[in-house]
Amino acid sequence: MTKAPFLAAAITLAATLPGFAQSELDRLAAATEAAGANMETFLVSQAPSLADVMPDWTWSPEMRDAAACTLDAIRDEGGDAAVADYITQMEAFAETEITSLEQVAQATPVPISADFAAATGQACGTAELAMQQMQDSGLMAAMMDPAVMMQLMGQ
């Protein structure tokens, strides 16, 4: 009888530990949303006019489905280890302070390979959904302004 409260407390504690109770998809969602917020911080610090056109980085149900497709593709190509590695890299990237567009291009985690990531982004729809999100918010149009691009490039 005295073991039951201890066991319940242990289960409750374990369920609250980061990553333990979260699914791979939940971890990836949290990481990409945090990475989006970091990107927003950088973009607005360089070009304050972009503050008004930032998308909501929260995943839609469609993005969740597309990301699940992506994780399935990574698992099919590289196994569970490749999925775990990609999510871990995304979590680390989400905590990285962004200081340049070049850094983003070089440091953004890519599952398996660049070709695999591009093909999977197209096949699963993550690329299209992300582009649509940025178009709908006005971010894509704003970044086409040469003055904004100069600010983002630090010039």
CORKA-V368259 format. One record per pair of residues at least 4 apart in sequence whose ideal C-beta (glycine too) atoms are under 7 Angstrom apart, sorted by the first residue. I is the first residue (numbers start at 0). J is the second residue. D is the distance in whole Angstrom. If there is no record, write none. Layout:
i:I j:J d:D
i:I j:J d:D
This chain:
i:2 j:6 d:6
i:3 j:7 d:6
i:4 j:8 d:6
i:5 j:9 d:6
i:6 j:10 d:6
i:7 j:11 d:6
i:8 j:12 d:6
i:9 j:13 d:6
i:10 j:14 d:6
i:11 j:15 d:7
i:13 j:19 d:6
i:14 j:19 d:7
i:14 j:20 d:4
i:18 j:26 d:6
i:21 j:25 d:4
i:21 j:26 d:5
i:23 j:27 d:6
i:23 j:70 d:6
i:23 j:82 d:6
i:23 j:86 d:6
i:24 j:28 d:6
i:24 j:63 d:7
i:24 j:66 d:6
i:24 j:67 d:6
i:24 j:70 d:6
i:25 j:29 d:6
i:26 j:30 d:6
i:26 j:86 d:5
i:26 j:90 d:7
i:27 j:31 d:6
i:27 j:66 d:6
i:27 j:70 d:7
i:27 j:86 d:5
i:27 j:89 d:6
i:28 j:32 d:6
i:28 j:58 d:5
i:28 j:63 d:7
i:28 j:66 d:7
i:29 j:33 d:6
i:30 j:34 d:6
i:30 j:86 d:7
i:30 j:89 d:4
i:30 j:90 d:5
i:30 j:93 d:4
i:31 j:35 d:6
i:31 j:89 d:6
i:32 j:36 d:7
i:32 j:56 d:5
i:32 j:57 d:6
i:32 j:58 d:7
i:33 j:37 d:6
i:33 j:93 d:4
i:34 j:38 d:6
i:34 j:89 d:7
i:34 j:92 d:6
i:34 j:93 d:4
i:35 j:39 d:6
i:35 j:56 d:3
i:36 j:40 d:7
i:36 j:56 d:6
i:37 j:41 d:7
i:37 j:93 d:7
i:37 j:95 d:7
i:37 j:97 d:5
i:38 j:42 d:6
i:38 j:97 d:6
i:38 j:103 d:7
i:39 j:43 d:6
i:39 j:53 d:5
i:40 j:44 d:6
i:41 j:45 d:7
i:41 j:97 d:4
i:41 j:98 d:7
i:42 j:46 d:6
i:42 j:49 d:5
i:42 j:151 d:7
i:43 j:47 d:6
i:43 j:49 d:5
i:43 j:50 d:5
i:45 j:150 d:5
i:45 j:151 d:5
i:46 j:147 d:5
i:46 j:150 d:4
i:46 j:151 d:6
i:48 j:141 d:7
i:48 j:147 d:7
i:49 j:53 d:6
i:49 j:138 d:7
i:49 j:141 d:6
i:49 j:147 d:7
i:52 j:136 d:5
i:52 j:137 d:4
i:52 j:138 d:5
i:52 j:141 d:5
i:53 j:136 d:6
i:53 j:138 d:6
i:54 j:132 d:5
i:54 j:133 d:6
i:54 j:135 d:7
i:54 j:136 d:4
i:54 j:138 d:6
i:58 j:62 d:4
i:58 j:63 d:5
i:60 j:64 d:7
i:61 j:65 d:6
i:61 j:128 d:6
i:62 j:66 d:6
i:62 j:125 d:7
i:62 j:128 d:5
i:63 j:67 d:6
i:64 j:68 d:7
i:65 j:69 d:7
i:65 j:123 d:5
i:65 j:124 d:4
i:65 j:125 d:4
i:65 j:128 d:6
i:66 j:70 d:6
i:66 j:125 d:6
i:67 j:71 d:6
i:68 j:72 d:6
i:68 j:123 d:4
i:69 j:73 d:6
i:69 j:119 d:5
i:69 j:123 d:5
i:69 j:125 d:6
i:70 j:74 d:6
i:70 j:82 d:6
i:71 j:75 d:6
i:72 j:76 d:6
i:72 j:119 d:5
i:72 j:123 d:7
i:73 j:77 d:6
i:73 j:81 d:5
i:73 j:82 d:5
i:73 j:85 d:6
i:73 j:110 d:5
i:73 j:111 d:6
i:74 j:78 d:6
i:74 j:79 d:6
i:74 j:81 d:7
i:74 j:82 d:5
i:76 j:81 d:7
i:76 j:111 d:5
i:76 j:115 d:6
i:77 j:81 d:3
i:77 j:111 d:6
i:79 j:83 d:6
i:80 j:84 d:6
i:81 j:85 d:6
i:81 j:110 d:7
i:81 j:111 d:6
i:82 j:86 d:6
i:83 j:87 d:6
i:84 j:88 d:6
i:85 j:89 d:6
i:85 j:108 d:6
i:85 j:110 d:4
i:86 j:90 d:6
i:87 j:91 d:7
i:88 j:92 d:6
i:88 j:108 d:4
i:89 j:93 d:6
i:89 j:108 d:5
i:91 j:95 d:7
i:92 j:106 d:6
i:92 j:107 d:6
i:92 j:108 d:5
i:95 j:106 d:6
i:97 j:102 d:6
i:97 j:103 d:6
i:98 j:102 d:6
i:100 j:104 d:6
i:100 j:151 d:6
i:100 j:152 d:7
i:101 j:105 d:6
i:102 j:106 d:5
i:103 j:107 d:6
i:109 j:113 d:6
i:109 j:116 d:5
i:110 j:115 d:6
i:110 j:116 d:6
i:111 j:115 d:4
i:111 j:116 d:7
i:112 j:116 d:7
i:113 j:117 d:6
i:114 j:118 d:6
i:115 j:119 d:6
i:116 j:120 d:6
i:117 j:121 d:7
i:118 j:122 d:6
i:119 j:123 d:6
i:120 j:125 d:5
i:120 j:126 d:4
i:121 j:126 d:6
i:124 j:128 d:6
i:125 j:129 d:6
i:126 j:130 d:6
i:127 j:131 d:6
i:128 j:132 d:6
i:129 j:133 d:7
i:130 j:134 d:6
i:131 j:135 d:6
i:132 j:136 d:7
i:133 j:138 d:4
i:133 j:139 d:5
i:134 j:139 d:5
i:137 j:141 d:6
i:138 j:142 d:6
i:139 j:143 d:7
i:141 j:147 d:6
i:142 j:147 d:6
i:142 j:148 d:7
i:144 j:148 d:7
i:145 j:149 d:6
i:146 j:150 d:7
i:147 j:151 d:6
i:148 j:152 d:6
i:149 j:154 d:5
